[in-house]
Amino acid sequence: MADLMNFARVKWACRRGMLELDVLFQPFVEQYYQDLSDTDKACFVRLLECEDPQLFAWFMGHEKCPDPLLADMVAKVRGRAAP
């Protein structure tokens, strides 16, 4: 897990198969990732390990994320990535 918290690896993991997720993750990781606490960084990395369709459902509000920590991270990304 610590290796995945390397910024270059996290930035690469933000490149998804769905443009909608790229639009959310790329600005977030560029502007805010470095300032996150280690706990939040680990949570963000855990979020990136989820499948794209599941992430899309959570970010678009079609489904509620069952994990409270991941749900909080979804809200952080959505709130900070908004124009």
PyMOL Python script that loads the backbone (N, CA, C, O; Angstrom):
from pymol import cmd

cmd.read_pdbstr("""\
ATOM      1  N   MET A   1       0.830  -1.199   0.000  1.00  0.00           N
ATOM      2  CA  MET A   1       0.000   0.000   0.000  1.00  0.00           C
ATOM      3  C   MET A   1       0.868   1.254   0.000  1.00  0.00           C
ATOM      4  O   MET A   1       0.563   2.213  -0.709  1.00  0.00           O
ATOM      5  N   ALA A   2       1.954   1.260   0.791  1.00  0.00           N
ATOM      6  CA  ALA A   2       2.811   2.442   0.858  1.00  0.00           C
ATOM      7  C   ALA A   2       3.390   2.773  -0.516  1.00  0.00           C
ATOM      8  O   ALA A   2       3.538   3.945  -0.862  1.00  0.00           O
ATOM      9  N   ASP A   3       3.716   1.750  -1.294  1.00  0.00           N
ATOM     10  CA  ASP A   3       4.260   1.980  -2.621  1.00  0.00           C
ATOM     11  C   ASP A   3       3.227   2.649  -3.519  1.00  0.00           C
ATOM     12  O   ASP A   3       3.569   3.492  -4.348  1.00  0.00           O
ATOM     13  N   LEU A   4       1.971   2.273  -3.353  1.00  0.00           N
ATOM     14  CA  LEU A   4       0.914   2.869  -4.161  1.00  0.00           C
ATOM     15  C   LEU A   4       0.652   4.321  -3.790  1.00  0.00           C
ATOM     16  O   LEU A   4       0.015   5.045  -4.556  1.00  0.00           O
ATOM     17  N   MET A   5       1.129   4.758  -2.634  1.00  0.00           N
ATOM     18  CA  MET A   5       0.923   6.139  -2.230  1.00  0.00           C
ATOM     19  C   MET A   5       1.960   7.051  -2.883  1.00  0.00           C
ATOM     20  O   MET A   5       1.925   8.263  -2.670  1.00  0.00           O
ATOM     21  N   ASN A   6       2.882   6.498  -3.672  1.00  0.00           N
ATOM     22  CA  ASN A   6       3.822   7.267  -4.452  1.00  0.00           C
ATOM     23  C   ASN A   6       3.021   8.115  -5.443  1.00  0.00           C
ATOM     24  O   ASN A   6       2.154   7.594  -6.144  1.00  0.00           O
ATOM     25  N   PHE A   7       3.304   9.404  -5.503  1.00  0.00           N
ATOM     26  CA  PHE A   7       2.492  10.326  -6.298  1.00  0.00           C
ATOM     27  C   PHE A   7       2.403   9.915  -7.767  1.00  0.00           C
ATOM     28  O   PHE A   7       1.319   9.952  -8.350  1.00  0.00           O
ATOM     29  N   ALA A   8       3.510   9.528  -8.365  1.00  0.00           N
ATOM     30  CA  ALA A   8       3.495   9.163  -9.782  1.00  0.00           C
ATOM     31  C   ALA A   8       2.593   7.958 -10.031  1.00  0.00           C
ATOM     32  O   ALA A   8       1.875   7.913 -11.030  1.00  0.00           O
ATOM     33  N   ARG A   9       2.628   6.985  -9.129  1.00  0.00           N
ATOM     34  CA  ARG A   9       1.777   5.802  -9.288  1.00  0.00           C
ATOM     35  C   ARG A   9       0.303   6.151  -9.090  1.00  0.00           C
ATOM     36  O   ARG A   9      -0.565   5.648  -9.804  1.00  0.00           O
ATOM     37  N   VAL A  10       0.034   7.008  -8.123  1.00  0.00           N
ATOM     38  CA  VAL A  10      -1.356   7.420  -7.879  1.00  0.00           C
ATOM     39  C   VAL A  10      -1.871   8.207  -9.079  1.00  0.00           C
ATOM     40  O   VAL A  10      -2.998   8.004  -9.529  1.00  0.00           O
ATOM     41  N   LYS A  11      -1.045   9.096  -9.584  1.00  0.00           N
ATOM     42  CA  LYS A  11      -1.440   9.892 -10.749  1.00  0.00           C
ATOM     43  C   LYS A  11      -1.741   8.980 -11.942  1.00  0.00           C
ATOM     44  O   LYS A  11      -2.712   9.205 -12.664  1.00  0.00           O
ATOM     45  N   TRP A  12      -0.923   7.967 -12.147  1.00  0.00           N
ATOM     46  CA  TRP A  12      -1.155   7.024 -13.238  1.00  0.00           C
ATOM     47  C   TRP A  12      -2.452   6.243 -13.001  1.00  0.00           C
ATOM     48  O   TRP A  12      -3.209   6.004 -13.942  1.00  0.00           O
ATOM     49  N   ALA A  13      -2.709   5.848 -11.764  1.00  0.00           N
ATOM     50  CA  ALA A  13      -3.920   5.089 -11.440  1.00  0.00           C
ATOM     51  C   ALA A  13      -5.187   5.918 -11.652  1.00  0.00           C
ATOM     52  O   ALA A  13      -6.276   5.359 -11.790  1.00  0.00           O
ATOM     53  N   CYS A  14      -5.054   7.240 -11.678  1.00  0.00           N
ATOM     54  CA  CYS A  14      -6.206   8.111 -11.912  1.00  0.00           C
ATOM     55  C   CYS A  14      -6.638   8.101 -13.368  1.00  0.00           C
ATOM     56  O   CYS A  14      -7.722   8.586 -13.693  1.00  0.00           O
ATOM     57  N   ARG A  15      -5.816   7.561 -14.244  1.00  0.00           N
ATOM     58  CA  ARG A  15      -6.193   7.438 -15.652  1.00  0.00           C
ATOM     59  C   ARG A  15      -7.112   6.238 -15.772  1.00  0.00           C
ATOM     60  O   ARG A  15      -6.687   5.091 -15.639  1.00  0.00           O
ATOM     61  N   ARG A  16      -8.360   6.519 -16.022  1.00  0.00           N
ATOM     62  CA  ARG A  16      -9.376   5.476 -16.011  1.00  0.00           C
ATOM     63  C   ARG A  16      -9.851   5.171 -17.426  1.00  0.00           C
ATOM     64  O   ARG A  16      -9.411   5.792 -18.393  1.00  0.00           O
ATOM     65  N   GLY A  17     -10.748   4.212 -17.525  1.00  0.00           N
ATOM     66  CA  GLY A  17     -11.342   3.866 -18.805  1.00  0.00           C
ATOM     67  C   GLY A  17     -12.557   4.704 -19.142  1.00  0.00           C
ATOM     68  O   GLY A  17     -13.120   4.579 -20.229  1.00  0.00           O
ATOM     69  N   MET A  18     -12.963   5.557 -18.218  1.00  0.00           N
ATOM     70  CA  MET A  18     -14.140   6.404 -18.433  1.00  0.00           C
ATOM     71  C   MET A  18     -13.725   7.870 -18.332  1.00  0.00           C
ATOM     72  O   MET A  18     -13.120   8.288 -17.344  1.00  0.00           O
ATOM     73  N   LEU A  19     -14.051   8.628 -19.343  1.00  0.00           N
ATOM     74  CA  LEU A  19     -13.711  10.047 -19.366  1.00  0.00           C
ATOM     75  C   LEU A  19     -14.298  10.780 -18.161  1.00  0.00           C
ATOM     76  O   LEU A  19     -13.662  11.671 -17.598  1.00  0.00           O
ATOM     77  N   GLU A  20     -15.513  10.400 -17.768  1.00  0.00           N
ATOM     78  CA  GLU A  20     -16.171  11.073 -16.639  1.00  0.00           C
ATOM     79  C   GLU A  20     -15.347  10.938 -15.356  1.00  0.00           C
ATOM     80  O   GLU A  20     -15.295  11.867 -14.549  1.00  0.00           O
ATOM     81  N   LEU A  21     -14.713   9.800 -15.172  1.00  0.00           N
ATOM     82  CA  LEU A  21     -13.877   9.603 -13.984  1.00  0.00           C
ATOM     83  C   LEU A  21     -12.544  10.342 -14.126  1.00  0.00           C
ATOM     84  O   LEU A  21     -12.032  10.892 -13.151  1.00  0.00           O
ATOM     85  N   ASP A  22     -11.989  10.354 -15.326  1.00  0.00           N
ATOM     86  CA  ASP A  22     -10.756  11.106 -15.559  1.00  0.00           C
ATOM     87  C   ASP A  22     -10.948  12.582 -15.203  1.00  0.00           C
ATOM     88  O   ASP A  22     -10.078  13.207 -14.596  1.00  0.00           O
ATOM     89  N   VAL A  23     -12.093  13.119 -15.590  1.00  0.00           N
ATOM     90  CA  VAL A  23     -12.394  14.533 -15.342  1.00  0.00           C
ATOM     91  C   VAL A  23     -12.478  14.826 -13.843  1.00  0.00           C
ATOM     92  O   VAL A  23     -12.176  15.939 -13.412  1.00  0.00           O
ATOM     93  N   LEU A  24     -12.879  13.854 -13.065  1.00  0.00           N
ATOM     94  CA  LEU A  24     -12.934  14.021 -11.614  1.00  0.00           C
ATOM     95  C   LEU A  24     -11.572  13.793 -10.968  1.00  0.00           C
ATOM     96  O   LEU A  24     -11.119  14.606 -10.162  1.00  0.00           O
ATOM     97  N   PHE A  25     -10.927  12.695 -11.321  1.00  0.00           N
ATOM     98  CA  PHE A  25      -9.704  12.290 -10.627  1.00  0.00           C
ATOM     99  C   PHE A  25      -8.475  13.123 -10.997  1.00  0.00           C
ATOM    100  O   PHE A  25      -7.690  13.476 -10.117  1.00  0.00           O
ATOM    101  N   GLN A  26      -8.297  13.437 -12.265  1.00  0.00           N
ATOM    102  CA  GLN A  26      -7.078  14.129 -12.686  1.00  0.00           C
ATOM    103  C   GLN A  26      -6.898  15.486 -11.979  1.00  0.00           C
ATOM    104  O   GLN A  26      -5.830  15.729 -11.416  1.00  0.00           O
ATOM    105  N   PRO A  27      -7.898  16.367 -11.989  1.00  0.00           N
ATOM    106  CA  PRO A  27      -7.708  17.646 -11.285  1.00  0.00           C
ATOM    107  C   PRO A  27      -7.529  17.463  -9.780  1.00  0.00           C
ATOM    108  O   PRO A  27      -6.745  18.173  -9.152  1.00  0.00           O
ATOM    109  N   PHE A  28      -8.258  16.509  -9.208  1.00  0.00           N
ATOM    110  CA  PHE A  28      -8.153  16.278  -7.766  1.00  0.00           C
ATOM    111  C   PHE A  28      -6.741  15.862  -7.391  1.00  0.00           C
ATOM    112  O   PHE A  28      -6.157  16.414  -6.458  1.00  0.00           O
ATOM    113  N   VAL A  29      -6.191  14.898  -8.105  1.00  0.00           N
ATOM    114  CA  VAL A  29      -4.865  14.405  -7.746  1.00  0.00           C
ATOM    115  C   VAL A  29      -3.802  15.480  -7.989  1.00  0.00           C
ATOM    116  O   VAL A  29      -2.846  15.589  -7.222  1.00  0.00           O
ATOM    117  N   GLU A  30      -3.962  16.257  -9.030  1.00  0.00           N
ATOM    118  CA  GLU A  30      -2.989  17.320  -9.332  1.00  0.00           C
ATOM    119  C   GLU A  30      -3.013  18.433  -8.285  1.00  0.00           C
ATOM    120  O   GLU A  30      -1.962  18.935  -7.886  1.00  0.00           O
ATOM    121  N   GLN A  31      -4.197  18.812  -7.847  1.00  0.00           N
ATOM    122  CA  GLN A  31      -4.327  19.981  -6.981  1.00  0.00           C
ATOM    123  C   GLN A  31      -4.367  19.668  -5.491  1.00  0.00           C
ATOM    124  O   GLN A  31      -3.940  20.496  -4.686  1.00  0.00           O
ATOM    125  N   TYR A  32      -4.867  18.499  -5.101  1.00  0.00           N
ATOM    126  CA  TYR A  32      -5.142  18.263  -3.688  1.00  0.00           C
ATOM    127  C   TYR A  32      -4.466  17.049  -3.064  1.00  0.00           C
ATOM    128  O   TYR A  32      -4.317  16.996  -1.843  1.00  0.00           O
ATOM    129  N   TYR A  33      -4.059  16.088  -3.859  1.00  0.00           N
ATOM    130  CA  TYR A  33      -3.553  14.831  -3.294  1.00  0.00           C
ATOM    131  C   TYR A  33      -2.383  15.047  -2.337  1.00  0.00           C
ATOM    132  O   TYR A  33      -2.355  14.471  -1.249  1.00  0.00           O
ATOM    133  N   GLN A  34      -1.429  15.865  -2.733  1.00  0.00           N
ATOM    134  CA  GLN A  34      -0.229  16.060  -1.915  1.00  0.00           C
ATOM    135  C   GLN A  34      -0.557  16.621  -0.524  1.00  0.00           C
ATOM    136  O   GLN A  34       0.190  16.386   0.426  1.00  0.00           O
ATOM    137  N   ASP A  35      -1.652  17.350  -0.401  1.00  0.00           N
ATOM    138  CA  ASP A  35      -2.025  17.973   0.868  1.00  0.00           C
ATOM    139  C   ASP A  35      -2.885  17.076   1.760  1.00  0.00           C
ATOM    140  O   ASP A  35      -3.179  17.443   2.898  1.00  0.00           O
ATOM    141  N   LEU A  36      -3.288  15.912   1.262  1.00  0.00           N
ATOM    142  CA  LEU A  36      -4.105  15.002   2.070  1.00  0.00           C
ATOM    143  C   LEU A  36      -3.274  14.395   3.198  1.00  0.00           C
ATOM    144  O   LEU A  36      -2.056  14.259   3.086  1.00  0.00           O
ATOM    145  N   SER A  37      -3.948  14.037   4.273  1.00  0.00           N
ATOM    146  CA  SER A  37      -3.286  13.299   5.349  1.00  0.00           C
ATOM    147  C   SER A  37      -2.942  11.908   4.825  1.00  0.00           C
ATOM    148  O   SER A  37      -3.488  11.478   3.809  1.00  0.00           O
ATOM    149  N   ASP A  38      -2.052  11.207   5.500  1.00  0.00           N
ATOM    150  CA  ASP A  38      -1.699   9.850   5.087  1.00  0.00           C
ATOM    151  C   ASP A  38      -2.925   8.935   5.092  1.00  0.00           C
ATOM    152  O   ASP A  38      -3.061   8.061   4.236  1.00  0.00           O
ATOM    153  N   THR A  39      -3.808   9.144   6.058  1.00  0.00           N
ATOM    154  CA  THR A  39      -5.035   8.350   6.133  1.00  0.00           C
ATOM    155  C   THR A  39      -5.908   8.597   4.912  1.00  0.00           C
ATOM    156  O   THR A  39      -6.439   7.655   4.324  1.00  0.00           O
ATOM    157  N   ASP A  40      -6.058   9.861   4.529  1.00  0.00           N
ATOM    158  CA  ASP A  40      -6.868  10.186   3.352  1.00  0.00           C
ATOM    159  C   ASP A  40      -6.198   9.707   2.071  1.00  0.00           C
ATOM    160  O   ASP A  40      -6.881   9.279   1.140  1.00  0.00           O
ATOM    161  N   LYS A  41      -4.866   9.774   2.012  1.00  0.00           N
ATOM    162  CA  LYS A  41      -4.161   9.253   0.836  1.00  0.00           C
ATOM    163  C   LYS A  41      -4.428   7.759   0.686  1.00  0.00           C
ATOM    164  O   LYS A  41      -4.695   7.276  -0.415  1.00  0.00           O
ATOM    165  N   ALA A  42      -4.356   7.039   1.787  1.00  0.00           N
ATOM    166  CA  ALA A  42      -4.615   5.594   1.745  1.00  0.00           C
ATOM    167  C   ALA A  42      -6.060   5.328   1.310  1.00  0.00           C
ATOM    168  O   ALA A  42      -6.317   4.393   0.552  1.00  0.00           O
ATOM    169  N   CYS A  43      -6.984   6.134   1.780  1.00  0.00           N
ATOM    170  CA  CYS A  43      -8.389   5.972   1.403  1.00  0.00           C
ATOM    171  C   CYS A  43      -8.569   6.265  -0.086  1.00  0.00           C
ATOM    172  O   CYS A  43      -9.307   5.558  -0.773  1.00  0.00           O
ATOM    173  N   PHE A  44      -7.905   7.294  -0.583  1.00  0.00           N
ATOM    174  CA  PHE A  44      -7.997   7.629  -2.006  1.00  0.00           C
ATOM    175  C   PHE A  44      -7.441   6.493  -2.863  1.00  0.00           C
ATOM    176  O   PHE A  44      -8.027   6.136  -3.885  1.00  0.00           O
ATOM    177  N   VAL A  45      -6.316   5.932  -2.447  1.00  0.00           N
ATOM    178  CA  VAL A  45      -5.731   4.801  -3.171  1.00  0.00           C
ATOM    179  C   VAL A  45      -6.693   3.614  -3.155  1.00  0.00           C
ATOM    180  O   VAL A  45      -6.839   2.913  -4.157  1.00  0.00           O
ATOM    181  N   ARG A  46      -7.342   3.395  -2.027  1.00  0.00           N
ATOM    182  CA  ARG A  46      -8.333   2.321  -1.927  1.00  0.00           C
ATOM    183  C   ARG A  46      -9.505   2.581  -2.879  1.00  0.00           C
ATOM    184  O   ARG A  46     -10.030   1.656  -3.499  1.00  0.00           O
ATOM    185  N   LEU A  47      -9.902   3.835  -2.985  1.00  0.00           N
ATOM    186  CA  LEU A  47     -10.971   4.213  -3.907  1.00  0.00           C
ATOM    187  C   LEU A  47     -10.569   3.896  -5.349  1.00  0.00           C
ATOM    188  O   LEU A  47     -11.383   3.407  -6.133  1.00  0.00           O
ATOM    189  N   LEU A  48      -9.324   4.175  -5.689  1.00  0.00           N
ATOM    190  CA  LEU A  48      -8.838   3.917  -7.046  1.00  0.00           C
ATOM    191  C   LEU A  48      -8.796   2.432  -7.381  1.00  0.00           C
ATOM    192  O   LEU A  48      -8.746   2.064  -8.555  1.00  0.00           O
ATOM    193  N   GLU A  49      -8.815   1.584  -6.371  1.00  0.00           N
ATOM    194  CA  GLU A  49      -8.804   0.136  -6.600  1.00  0.00           C
ATOM    195  C   GLU A  49     -10.188  -0.402  -6.972  1.00  0.00           C
ATOM    196  O   GLU A  49     -10.317  -1.560  -7.369  1.00  0.00           O
ATOM    197  N   CYS A  50     -11.211   0.428  -6.845  1.00  0.00           N
ATOM    198  CA  CYS A  50     -12.568   0.014  -7.198  1.00  0.00           C
ATOM    199  C   CYS A  50     -12.737   0.008  -8.712  1.00  0.00           C
ATOM    200  O   CYS A  50     -12.002   0.678  -9.438  1.00  0.00           O
ATOM    201  N   GLU A  51     -13.708  -0.751  -9.166  1.00  0.00           N
ATOM    202  CA  GLU A  51     -13.998  -0.856 -10.597  1.00  0.00           C
ATOM    203  C   GLU A  51     -14.687   0.417 -11.104  1.00  0.00           C
ATOM    204  O   GLU A  51     -15.446   1.059 -10.378  1.00  0.00           O
ATOM    205  N   ASP A  52     -14.406   0.765 -12.356  1.00  0.00           N
ATOM    206  CA  ASP A  52     -14.963   1.981 -12.943  1.00  0.00           C
ATOM    207  C   ASP A  52     -16.493   2.068 -12.880  1.00  0.00           C
ATOM    208  O   ASP A  52     -17.015   3.119 -12.509  1.00  0.00           O
ATOM    209  N   PRO A  53     -17.234   1.001 -13.227  1.00  0.00           N
ATOM    210  CA  PRO A  53     -18.700   1.130 -13.164  1.00  0.00           C
ATOM    211  C   PRO A  53     -19.202   1.450 -11.751  1.00  0.00           C
ATOM    212  O   PRO A  53     -20.163   2.201 -11.585  1.00  0.00           O
ATOM    213  N   GLN A  54     -18.547   0.878 -10.739  1.00  0.00           N
ATOM    214  CA  GLN A  54     -18.950   1.156  -9.364  1.00  0.00           C
ATOM    215  C   GLN A  54     -18.630   2.604  -9.002  1.00  0.00           C
ATOM    216  O   GLN A  54     -19.456   3.294  -8.402  1.00  0.00           O
ATOM    217  N   LEU A  55     -17.446   3.060  -9.362  1.00  0.00           N
ATOM    218  CA  LEU A  55     -17.067   4.450  -9.106  1.00  0.00           C
ATOM    219  C   LEU A  55     -18.019   5.410  -9.804  1.00  0.00           C
ATOM    220  O   LEU A  55     -18.457   6.399  -9.216  1.00  0.00           O
ATOM    221  N   PHE A  56     -18.332   5.119 -11.040  1.00  0.00           N
ATOM    222  CA  PHE A  56     -19.255   5.964 -11.797  1.00  0.00           C
ATOM    223  C   PHE A  56     -20.606   6.068 -11.089  1.00  0.00           C
ATOM    224  O   PHE A  56     -21.168   7.158 -10.975  1.00  0.00           O
ATOM    225  N   ALA A  57     -21.123   4.945 -10.618  1.00  0.00           N
ATOM    226  CA  ALA A  57     -22.411   4.947  -9.912  1.00  0.00           C
ATOM    227  C   ALA A  57     -22.350   5.791  -8.654  1.00  0.00           C
ATOM    228  O   ALA A  57     -23.294   6.519  -8.349  1.00  0.00           O
ATOM    229  N   TRP A  58     -21.251   5.702  -7.919  1.00  0.00           N
ATOM    230  CA  TRP A  58     -21.110   6.493  -6.686  1.00  0.00           C
ATOM    231  C   TRP A  58     -20.979   7.982  -6.995  1.00  0.00           C
ATOM    232  O   TRP A  58     -21.641   8.809  -6.369  1.00  0.00           O
ATOM    233  N   PHE A  59     -20.132   8.318  -7.950  1.00  0.00           N
ATOM    234  CA  PHE A  59     -19.893   9.732  -8.243  1.00  0.00           C
ATOM    235  C   PHE A  59     -21.081  10.407  -8.909  1.00  0.00           C
ATOM    236  O   PHE A  59     -21.290  11.607  -8.736  1.00  0.00           O
ATOM    237  N   MET A  60     -21.850   9.658  -9.657  1.00  0.00           N
ATOM    238  CA  MET A  60     -23.021  10.228 -10.318  1.00  0.00           C
ATOM    239  C   MET A  60     -24.262  10.187  -9.432  1.00  0.00           C
ATOM    240  O   MET A  60     -25.313  10.701  -9.814  1.00  0.00           O
ATOM    241  N   GLY A  61     -24.146   9.579  -8.253  1.00  0.00           N
ATOM    242  CA  GLY A  61     -25.259   9.531  -7.323  1.00  0.00           C
ATOM    243  C   GLY A  61     -26.290   8.462  -7.629  1.00  0.00           C
ATOM    244  O   GLY A  61     -27.393   8.494  -7.082  1.00  0.00           O
ATOM    245  N   HIS A  62     -25.955   7.526  -8.485  1.00  0.00           N
ATOM    246  CA  HIS A  62     -26.881   6.439  -8.811  1.00  0.00           C
ATOM    247  C   HIS A  62     -26.957   5.412  -7.690  1.00  0.00           C
ATOM    248  O   HIS A  62     -27.980   4.754  -7.500  1.00  0.00           O
ATOM    249  N   GLU A  63     -25.860   5.285  -6.952  1.00  0.00           N
ATOM    250  CA  GLU A  63     -25.798   4.367  -5.809  1.00  0.00           C
ATOM    251  C   GLU A  63     -25.058   5.060  -4.678  1.00  0.00           C
ATOM    252  O   GLU A  63     -24.256   5.967  -4.900  1.00  0.00           O
ATOM    253  N   LYS A  64     -25.343   4.615  -3.469  1.00  0.00           N
ATOM    254  CA  LYS A  64     -24.633   5.123  -2.293  1.00  0.00           C
ATOM    255  C   LYS A  64     -23.504   4.149  -1.967  1.00  0.00           C
ATOM    256  O   LYS A  64     -23.711   2.937  -1.912  1.00  0.00           O
ATOM    257  N   CYS A  65     -22.336   4.683  -1.757  1.00  0.00           N
ATOM    258  CA  CYS A  65     -21.191   3.844  -1.406  1.00  0.00           C
ATOM    259  C   CYS A  65     -21.427   3.238  -0.025  1.00  0.00           C
ATOM    260  O   CYS A  65     -21.705   3.975   0.921  1.00  0.00           O
ATOM    261  N   PRO A  66     -21.325   1.918   0.115  1.00  0.00           N
ATOM    262  CA  PRO A  66     -21.608   1.273   1.397  1.00  0.00           C
ATOM    263  C   PRO A  66     -20.514   1.469   2.449  1.00  0.00           C
ATOM    264  O   PRO A  66     -20.767   1.292   3.641  1.00  0.00           O
ATOM    265  N   ASP A  67     -19.316   1.828   2.025  1.00  0.00           N
ATOM    266  CA  ASP A  67     -18.193   2.040   2.946  1.00  0.00           C
ATOM    267  C   ASP A  67     -18.154   3.517   3.337  1.00  0.00           C
ATOM    268  O   ASP A  67     -17.949   4.368   2.471  1.00  0.00           O
ATOM    269  N   PRO A  68     -18.346   3.842   4.609  1.00  0.00           N
ATOM    270  CA  PRO A  68     -18.399   5.251   5.017  1.00  0.00           C
ATOM    271  C   PRO A  68     -17.122   6.031   4.708  1.00  0.00           C
ATOM    272  O   PRO A  68     -17.193   7.209   4.358  1.00  0.00           O
ATOM    273  N   LEU A  69     -15.956   5.394   4.833  1.00  0.00           N
ATOM    274  CA  LEU A  69     -14.703   6.094   4.536  1.00  0.00           C
ATOM    275  C   LEU A  69     -14.590   6.403   3.046  1.00  0.00           C
ATOM    276  O   LEU A  69     -14.195   7.505   2.664  1.00  0.00           O
ATOM    277  N   LEU A  70     -14.933   5.438   2.215  1.00  0.00           N
ATOM    278  CA  LEU A  70     -14.906   5.679   0.774  1.00  0.00           C
ATOM    279  C   LEU A  70     -15.971   6.694   0.373  1.00  0.00           C
ATOM    280  O   LEU A  70     -15.744   7.514  -0.517  1.00  0.00           O
ATOM    281  N   ALA A  71     -17.125   6.643   1.021  1.00  0.00           N
ATOM    282  CA  ALA A  71     -18.192   7.613   0.730  1.00  0.00           C
ATOM    283  C   ALA A  71     -17.724   9.032   1.046  1.00  0.00           C
ATOM    284  O   ALA A  71     -18.021   9.966   0.302  1.00  0.00           O
ATOM    285  N   ASP A  72     -16.997   9.192   2.145  1.00  0.00           N
ATOM    286  CA  ASP A  72     -16.444  10.505   2.482  1.00  0.00           C
ATOM    287  C   ASP A  72     -15.435  10.969   1.435  1.00  0.00           C
ATOM    288  O   ASP A  72     -15.402  12.147   1.080  1.00  0.00           O
ATOM    289  N   MET A  73     -14.614  10.044   0.940  1.00  0.00           N
ATOM    290  CA  MET A  73     -13.633  10.404  -0.078  1.00  0.00           C
ATOM    291  C   MET A  73     -14.322  10.759  -1.386  1.00  0.00           C
ATOM    292  O   MET A  73     -13.887  11.678  -2.081  1.00  0.00           O
ATOM    293  N   VAL A  74     -15.387  10.051  -1.732  1.00  0.00           N
ATOM    294  CA  VAL A  74     -16.164  10.401  -2.921  1.00  0.00           C
ATOM    295  C   VAL A  74     -16.663  11.838  -2.786  1.00  0.00           C
ATOM    296  O   VAL A  74     -16.571  12.620  -3.731  1.00  0.00           O
ATOM    297  N   ALA A  75     -17.186  12.181  -1.625  1.00  0.00           N
ATOM    298  CA  ALA A  75     -17.689  13.544  -1.397  1.00  0.00           C
ATOM    299  C   ALA A  75     -16.558  14.569  -1.487  1.00  0.00           C
ATOM    300  O   ALA A  75     -16.753  15.656  -2.029  1.00  0.00           O
ATOM    301  N   LYS A  76     -15.392  14.237  -0.966  1.00  0.00           N
ATOM    302  CA  LYS A  76     -14.245  15.164  -1.048  1.00  0.00           C
ATOM    303  C   LYS A  76     -13.841  15.397  -2.495  1.00  0.00           C
ATOM    304  O   LYS A  76     -13.632  16.536  -2.913  1.00  0.00           O
ATOM    305  N   VAL A  77     -13.733  14.325  -3.252  1.00  0.00           N
ATOM    306  CA  VAL A  77     -13.340  14.460  -4.660  1.00  0.00           C
ATOM    307  C   VAL A  77     -14.387  15.250  -5.421  1.00  0.00           C
ATOM    308  O   VAL A  77     -14.046  16.152  -6.187  1.00  0.00           O
ATOM    309  N   ARG A  78     -15.641  14.930  -5.225  1.00  0.00           N
ATOM    310  CA  ARG A  78     -16.716  15.651  -5.931  1.00  0.00           C
ATOM    311  C   ARG A  78     -16.713  17.133  -5.556  1.00  0.00           C
ATOM    312  O   ARG A  78     -16.888  17.997  -6.415  1.00  0.00           O
ATOM    313  N   GLY A  79     -16.517  17.415  -4.287  1.00  0.00           N
ATOM    314  CA  GLY A  79     -16.540  18.801  -3.829  1.00  0.00           C
ATOM    315  C   GLY A  79     -15.369  19.615  -4.327  1.00  0.00           C
ATOM    316  O   GLY A  79     -15.521  20.804  -4.609  1.00  0.00           O
ATOM    317  N   ARG A  80     -14.231  19.019  -4.440  1.00  0.00           N
ATOM    318  CA  ARG A  80     -13.029  19.749  -4.861  1.00  0.00           C
ATOM    319  C   ARG A  80     -12.857  19.757  -6.363  1.00  0.00           C
ATOM    320  O   ARG A  80     -12.199  20.649  -6.898  1.00  0.00           O
ATOM    321  N   ALA A  81     -13.420  18.803  -7.049  1.00  0.00           N
ATOM    322  CA  ALA A  81     -13.261  18.742  -8.501  1.00  0.00           C
ATOM    323  C   ALA A  81     -14.312  19.561  -9.226  1.00  0.00           C
ATOM    324  O   ALA A  81     -14.228  19.757 -10.439  1.00  0.00           O
ATOM    325  N   ALA A  82     -15.305  20.042  -8.485  1.00  0.00           N
ATOM    326  CA  ALA A  82     -16.378  20.819  -9.112  1.00  0.00           C
ATOM    327  C   ALA A  82     -15.841  22.167  -9.578  1.00  0.00           C
ATOM    328  O   ALA A  82     -15.034  22.780  -8.880  1.00  0.00           O
ATOM    329  N   PRO A  83     -16.276  22.641 -10.748  1.00  0.00           N
ATOM    330  CA  PRO A  83     -15.819  23.941 -11.249  1.00  0.00           C
ATOM    331  C   PRO A  83     -16.358  25.089 -10.433  1.00  0.00           C
ATOM    332  O   PRO A  83     -16.064  26.247 -10.728  1.00  0.00           O
TER     333      PRO A  83
END
""", "prot")
cmd.dss("prot")
cmd.show_as("cartoon", "prot")
cmd.util.cbc("prot")
cmd.orient("prot")
